[in-house]
Structure formats: structure tokens, C-alpha cells
Amino acid sequence: MMNDTQKEKNIETVKAVLKKYLQDKKYRNTPERYAIIEEIYNLDHHFNVDDLYLLMIQKKYQVSKATIYNTIEIFLDAGLIRKHQFGEKTLTSSSYEKSYFDKQHDHLVIYKPGAEKEISEIIEFCDPRIQGIKDSIEEAFGVKIDSHSLYFYGYKKDEL
């Protein structure tokens, strides 16, 4: 777990990256964007737009859901967050996570027993053998892979 000082340093770094990105793209440099990125980087879990919106409202930020949706797209393009479709019941529900400092990792999606593909838990993991597979693919196809996504879906054996 990261201490508060390191978390604050990371947030300042991400804000600097965001500022440069906004300048390079000639986007407006708004306080709402910085407030949103700060809230995201204070989270320790995946989030969706509705959850982030409710969090911002509870903290008395004056921000609309449309602003959050638009800002999320900017953050995705800037490489500050990642988007996931974990197989939620609706195609419009996406999950996101901060990504600027995180090394690549993969996901194990656990469904609730008896529920039709309702997620009970998402476990993040990193297995060095996957890096070996990535290296082999790069060599075999003469490419440089800059990211990947790997999802496993299932149920806990003791809950079947």
C-alpha cells in the first residue's frame, strides 16, 4: 500500500502530465479536469463514471456527468487511465482504472454463484510467464507490443 506522501507525489506528477497533454492538444486547462484526475488517483480500485460522479457530488464538486464522460475520454487518450469491459450486463458499463504508474497487469473476473454473469470480484494479478509470451510474440512477428489485455472469467470452485 502506498503512503500518503508518495500518493501526493504521484498526483502532482499526473497533474503535470495532464497539463502538458492539454497544452499540446490545445485543450482548455480547467480546474474540473484536475479535480477529477485527483479523485481518480486517490482511488485504490476500478471505477465507473456513475461511481465517480457520485463521489464528486458527495465531495461538493460542481461537475456534471457529461463533463466526467468527456474528461474520461481525454484521460484515456493521455494514457492516464485504462478502460475495461469486464463482461458487465450492459455494453455501456465500462470500468476504468488509473494507469500512469501501474505496470501492466491482468484480471481474473469472478462471477457470483447462481447469478447470470454478475461480477462478485475482480482480482488483479501479474504473472512473469505472460511477459515471456509477450516477448515471444514480439520476436516471432517483428513487432513491439506496448500494452495488452488479458481477462480470465470464472466462478470460485467452493461456491459452485
Residue pairs with C-beta under 8 A, 6 or more apart in sequence:
1 44
2 10
7 41
7 42
10 41
10 100
10 101
11 37
11 38
11 41
11 42
13 100
13 101
14 37
14 41
14 80
14 98
14 100
15 34
15 37
15 38
17 78
17 80
17 100
18 33
18 34
18 37
18 75
18 78
18 80
19 29
21 27
21 74
21 77
21 78
22 28
22 29
22 33
22 74
23 29
27 74
32 61
32 62
32 63
32 67
32 71
33 71
33 74
35 56
35 61
35 63
36 52
36 56
36 63
36 67
36 68
36 71
36 75
37 75
37 80
39 52
39 55
39 56
39 59
40 47
40 52
40 75
40 80
40 81
40 96
40 98
41 98
43 98
45 97
46 84
46 95
46 96
46 97
46 122
47 95
47 96
47 97
48 93
48 94
48 95
48 96
49 65
49 68
49 69
49 72
49 94
49 96
50 65
52 68
53 63
53 65
53 68
56 63
56 68
57 63
72 81
72 96
75 81
76 82
76 83
76 96
79 99
79 100
80 98
80 99
80 100
81 96
81 97
81 98
81 99
82 96
82 97
82 98
82 99
83 94
83 95
83 96
84 94
84 95
84 96
84 97
84 107
84 149
84 151
85 91
85 94
85 95
86 95
86 107
86 109
86 119
86 122
86 151
87 109
87 117
87 119
87 151
87 153
88 94
88 95
88 119
89 116
89 117
89 118
95 122
103 126
104 126
104 147
104 148
105 124
105 125
105 126
106 124
106 125
106 126
106 127
106 130
106 149
106 150
106 151
106 152
107 122
107 123
107 124
107 125
107 150
107 151
107 152
108 122
108 123
108 124
108 125
108 151
108 152
108 154
109 119
109 121
109 122
109 151
109 152
109 153
109 154
110 119
110 120
110 121
110 122
110 123
110 154
110 155
110 156
111 117
111 118
111 119
111 120
111 153
111 154
111 155
112 118
112 119
112 120
113 155
113 156
113 159
113 160
130 148
130 150
134 145
134 148
137 143
137 145
138 144
138 145
